[in-house]
Amino acid sequence: MTVEHDTLLWLSKSIGLFYLIGLSVAVMVYVYWPSNKKRFDRAASAILHDEDRPTEGVK
C-alpha cells in the first residue's frame, strides 16, 4: 500500500492545525484562569517597584 504525497501533506497540515488550535485554547484557559490573576497582576506591576534610584554598588 502506497501513500500519496498529497495525502500525507493534507494529514500533516490537518494535525498541525488541530495541534495549534488546541495549544492556543490551552494557553487562553491558563491566562484567564481566575487563580492566576494575582500572579499576573503582581508580575505586571513588579517592574514599577523600586526603580526610582540607582542600584547599590554601581559606579
MOTA-V771639 format. One record per residue. N is the residue number from 0. RES is the residue in three letters. PSI is psi as a letter, one per 20 degrees, with the letter a starting at -180 (none if undefined). D_FIRST is the distance of its C-alpha to the first C-alpha in whole Angstrom. Layout:
n & res & psi & d_first
N & RES & PSI & D_FIRST
N & RES & PSI & D_FIRST
This chain:
n & res & psi & d_first
0 & MET & p & 0
1 & THR & q & 4
2 & VAL & p & 7
3 & GLU & q & 10
4 & HIS & g & 13
5 & ASP & h & 15
6 & THR & g & 13
7 & LEU & h & 13
8 & LEU & g & 17
9 & TRP & g & 18
10 & LEU & g & 17
11 & SER & h & 19
12 & LYS & h & 22
13 & SER & g & 22
14 & ILE & g & 22
15 & GLY & g & 24
16 & LEU & g & 26
17 & PHE & h & 27
18 & TYR & g & 27
19 & LEU & h & 30
20 & ILE & g & 32
21 & GLY & g & 32
22 & LEU & g & 33
23 & SER & g & 36
24 & VAL & g & 37
25 & ALA & g & 37
26 & VAL & g & 40
27 & MET & h & 41
28 & VAL & g & 42
29 & TYR & g & 43
30 & VAL & g & 46
31 & TYR & j & 47
32 & TRP & p & 47
33 & PRO & h & 51
34 & SER & i & 52
35 & ASN & i & 51
36 & LYS & g & 53
37 & LYS & g & 56
38 & ARG & g & 54
39 & PHE & h & 53
40 & ASP & g & 56
41 & ARG & g & 58
42 & ALA & h & 55
43 & ALA & h & 56
44 & SER & i & 60
45 & ALA & h & 60
46 & ILE & i & 60
47 & LEU & i & 63
48 & HIS & p & 65
49 & ASP & k & 67
50 & GLU & j & 67
51 & ASP & j & 70
52 & ARG & q & 72
53 & PRO & q & 70
54 & THR & q & 69
55 & GLU & p & 71
56 & GLY & i & 72
57 & VAL & p & 71
58 & LYS & none & 73
